[in-house]
Amino acid sequence: MLIAVISDLHLGAGDRADAFEHEDNEFLRFLGYLESNFERIVLLGDIWETLTAPKPGMQEAELLRAQAAHPEIHRRFLRSKYRYVHGNHDLVAGPVMGAPDEYFLEADGLRLLFNHGHQGDGLCMGARPLSEFGVWLGGWLRRGGFHRTYSSFASMEHRRSQKPDSCAVRRWALSNGANRAADIVVTGHTHKAAKAFTGARLFLNSGACAHGNISYLALDTRQHHYEVVHGY
């Protein structure tokens, strides 16, 4: 099976806090490319940004605002080729849209497990209110034009979760994959694309499509070819 994976789009409500930073029509062309070349497209969490509402605790309303700001992309994601797994920034998509926190697939004799990866992040899971407050504050920094301050905090956060040899997300994903007897485990969350074998098990991270970037995974389970792709 030919599978594409994208994550961490952070599609927002179209204001200055919206970290997507793509022209919608151009991103729709990218989605058209994926649809033409892959049999399935996995949306692996943090697709919608719901934590940067003007007021805290308005995730459901912010999800609807974000979808209204990007209506054609929202409609595209409802097509049958797409499978949507929620992350921590779009956690509300679980109860509102029925998005699960994992997607398990068997294809061509392989077992694939897809999670956003925040489940392995101690800050997200052990101090969720603090984590969500930090995201909300970051949204206000962007609205206020304090992009340098926002970028400094964002860089610190990304460095925390991107250390390849000690990445808690990777450790969690591989442990979870072993418990589920998965051959391939796929995450997002860290915004850092990755491909690494641990024994016979393959770990993949799709990177991020926010801030105008394009990063995705191309998986071919028939040919056993797995690639991180930047751009298209």
C-alpha positions as CSV (number, residue, x, y, z in Angstrom):
1,M,0.0,0.0,0.0
2,L,1.2,3.5,-0.8
3,I,0.6,5.7,2.3
4,A,1.4,9.4,2.9
5,V,1.6,10.9,6.4
6,I,1.4,14.6,7.2
7,S,1.1,16.2,10.7
8,D,1.5,19.4,12.6
9,L,-0.2,21.7,10.2
10,H,-1.6,23.9,13.1
11,L,-4.3,25.3,10.9
12,G,-5.7,28.2,12.9
13,A,-8.5,30.8,12.7
14,G,-6.8,33.0,10.1
15,D,-5.6,35.7,12.5
16,R,-2.0,36.6,13.4
17,A,-1.8,33.6,15.7
18,D,-2.4,31.2,12.8
19,A,0.8,29.3,12.4
20,F,-0.1,27.4,9.2
21,E,1.4,30.1,6.9
22,H,0.5,28.5,3.6
23,E,-1.7,29.9,0.9
24,D,-4.7,27.6,1.0
25,N,-4.8,27.1,-2.7
26,E,-1.2,26.1,-2.9
27,F,-1.6,23.6,-0.1
28,L,-4.7,22.2,-1.8
29,R,-2.4,21.6,-4.8
30,F,0.0,19.7,-2.5
31,L,-3.0,17.6,-1.2
32,G,-4.0,16.9,-4.8
33,Y,-0.5,15.6,-5.5
34,L,-0.8,13.3,-2.5
35,E,-4.2,12.1,-3.5
36,S,-2.9,11.3,-7.0
37,N,0.1,9.3,-5.8
38,F,-1.0,7.6,-2.6
39,E,-3.8,5.2,-1.7
40,R,-4.2,6.5,1.9
41,I,-3.3,9.8,3.6
42,V,-2.9,9.8,7.4
43,L,-3.4,13.2,9.1
44,L,-1.3,12.5,12.2
45,G,-2.4,15.1,14.7
46,D,-2.2,18.8,15.4
47,I,-4.0,19.3,12.2
48,W,-6.1,22.1,13.7
49,E,-4.9,24.6,16.3
50,T,-7.4,24.8,19.0
51,L,-5.3,26.0,22.0
52,T,-4.7,29.6,20.8
53,A,-8.3,30.9,21.2
54,P,-8.6,34.5,22.4
55,K,-9.7,33.1,25.8
56,P,-8.6,29.9,27.4
57,G,-10.9,26.9,27.5
58,M,-12.6,27.6,24.1
59,Q,-11.1,24.6,22.1
60,E,-14.3,23.5,20.5
61,A,-15.2,27.0,19.3
62,E,-11.7,27.5,18.1
63,L,-11.8,24.3,16.1
64,L,-14.9,25.5,14.3
65,R,-13.3,28.9,13.7
66,A,-10.2,27.3,12.2
67,Q,-12.3,25.1,9.9
68,A,-14.3,28.1,8.8
69,A,-11.0,29.9,8.1
70,H,-9.8,27.1,5.9
71,P,-13.0,25.7,4.4
72,E,-11.7,24.0,1.3
73,I,-8.9,22.2,3.2
74,H,-11.5,21.1,5.8
75,R,-13.7,19.7,3.1
76,R,-10.8,17.9,1.5
77,F,-9.9,16.2,4.7
78,L,-13.4,14.6,4.9
79,R,-12.7,12.6,1.7
80,S,-12.4,8.8,2.0
81,K,-8.7,8.6,1.4
82,Y,-7.9,10.5,4.6
83,R,-7.5,9.0,8.2
84,Y,-7.4,11.6,11.0
85,V,-5.6,10.9,14.3
86,H,-5.8,13.8,16.8
87,G,-2.8,15.3,18.7
88,N,-2.6,17.4,21.7
89,H,-3.3,20.8,20.0
90,D,-6.5,19.3,18.4
91,L,-7.4,17.0,21.3
92,V,-11.0,18.3,21.1
93,A,-11.3,16.7,17.7
94,G,-11.7,13.4,19.6
95,P,-15.1,14.0,21.1
96,V,-16.2,16.6,18.5
97,M,-15.2,14.7,15.3
98,G,-14.6,11.2,16.5
99,A,-10.9,11.4,15.7
100,P,-9.0,8.6,17.5
101,D,-5.7,8.8,19.2
102,E,-4.2,6.0,17.1
103,Y,-4.6,4.3,13.8
104,F,-3.5,0.7,13.3
105,L,-3.1,-0.7,9.9
106,E,-2.1,-4.1,8.4
107,A,-0.8,-4.0,4.9
108,D,1.3,-6.4,2.8
109,G,2.2,-8.5,5.9
110,L,3.3,-5.5,7.9
111,R,1.7,-4.0,11.1
112,L,1.8,-0.2,11.2
113,L,0.9,1.9,14.2
114,F,0.3,5.7,13.9
115,N,0.1,8.0,16.9
116,H,0.7,11.7,17.1
117,G,3.4,11.1,19.8
118,H,2.4,13.6,22.5
119,Q,1.6,10.5,24.7
120,G,5.3,10.2,25.2
121,D,5.9,13.8,26.1
122,G,6.0,14.2,29.9
123,L,5.1,17.9,29.8
124,C,2.0,17.3,27.6
125,M,0.8,14.4,29.7
126,G,2.0,15.2,33.2
127,A,1.5,19.0,33.2
128,R,-1.2,19.4,30.5
129,P,-2.7,22.7,31.9
130,L,0.8,24.3,32.0
131,S,1.5,23.0,28.5
132,E,-1.7,24.4,27.1
133,F,-1.2,27.7,28.8
134,G,2.1,28.0,27.2
135,V,0.5,27.4,23.7
136,W,-2.2,30.0,24.5
137,L,0.4,32.6,25.6
138,G,2.4,31.9,22.4
139,G,-0.8,32.7,20.4
140,W,-1.0,36.1,22.1
141,L,2.6,36.8,21.5
142,R,2.0,36.2,17.8
143,R,-1.1,38.4,17.8
144,G,0.9,41.1,19.5
145,G,3.6,41.0,16.9
146,F,6.2,39.7,19.3
147,H,7.5,37.1,16.8
148,R,11.1,37.1,18.0
149,T,10.0,36.3,21.6
150,Y,7.6,33.7,20.3
151,S,10.3,32.1,18.1
152,S,12.8,32.0,21.1
153,F,10.3,30.1,23.2
154,A,9.3,27.8,20.4
155,S,12.9,27.0,19.6
156,M,13.5,26.0,23.3
157,E,10.5,23.7,23.2
158,H,11.5,22.0,20.0
159,R,15.1,21.5,21.2
160,R,13.6,19.8,24.3
161,S,11.9,17.1,22.2
162,Q,14.3,16.7,19.3
163,K,17.3,15.2,20.9
164,P,17.7,12.0,18.8
165,D,19.3,9.8,21.4
166,S,17.1,10.8,24.3
167,C,13.8,11.7,22.6
168,A,11.0,10.6,25.0
169,V,8.5,10.6,22.1
170,R,10.7,8.1,20.2
171,R,11.2,5.9,23.3
172,W,7.5,5.9,24.0
173,A,6.6,5.1,20.4
174,L,9.0,2.2,20.1
175,S,7.9,0.8,23.5
176,N,4.2,1.1,22.5
177,G,5.0,-0.4,19.1
178,A,6.7,-3.4,20.8
179,N,3.6,-3.9,23.0
180,R,1.4,-3.9,19.9
181,A,3.8,-6.0,17.9
182,A,4.0,-3.3,15.2
183,D,6.7,-3.4,12.6
184,I,6.6,0.3,11.9
185,V,5.7,3.1,14.3
186,V,4.9,6.6,13.0
187,T,4.6,9.8,15.0
188,G,4.6,13.6,14.6
189,H,4.6,16.1,17.5
190,T,8.3,17.0,17.6
191,H,8.3,18.8,14.2
192,K,11.5,16.9,13.5
193,A,11.3,14.4,10.6
194,A,13.1,11.2,11.4
195,K,13.8,7.6,10.1
196,A,15.6,5.1,12.3
197,F,15.6,1.3,12.9
198,T,15.7,-0.1,16.4
199,G,16.3,-3.8,15.8
200,A,13.7,-4.9,13.3
201,R,11.3,-2.1,14.2
202,L,11.2,1.1,12.1
203,F,10.5,4.5,13.7
204,L,9.3,7.3,11.5
205,N,8.4,10.9,12.2
206,S,6.6,13.0,9.6
207,G,8.0,16.4,10.6
208,A,5.7,19.4,10.3
209,C,3.7,21.3,7.7
210,A,3.3,24.5,9.7
211,H,5.0,27.8,9.2
212,G,4.9,27.4,5.4
213,N,6.9,24.1,5.5
214,I,6.2,20.9,3.6
215,S,7.4,17.7,5.2
216,Y,5.7,14.3,4.8
217,L,6.4,10.6,4.9
218,A,6.0,8.4,1.8
219,L,5.5,4.7,2.7
220,D,5.4,1.8,0.2
221,T,4.7,-1.4,2.1
222,R,4.9,-3.5,-1.1
223,Q,8.4,-2.4,-1.9
224,H,9.5,-1.8,1.7
225,H,10.5,1.8,0.9
226,Y,10.0,4.5,3.5
227,E,11.1,8.0,2.9
228,V,11.0,11.5,4.5
229,V,10.2,14.0,1.9
230,H,10.6,17.8,2.1
231,G,8.7,19.7,-0.6
232,Y,7.0,18.1,-3.5
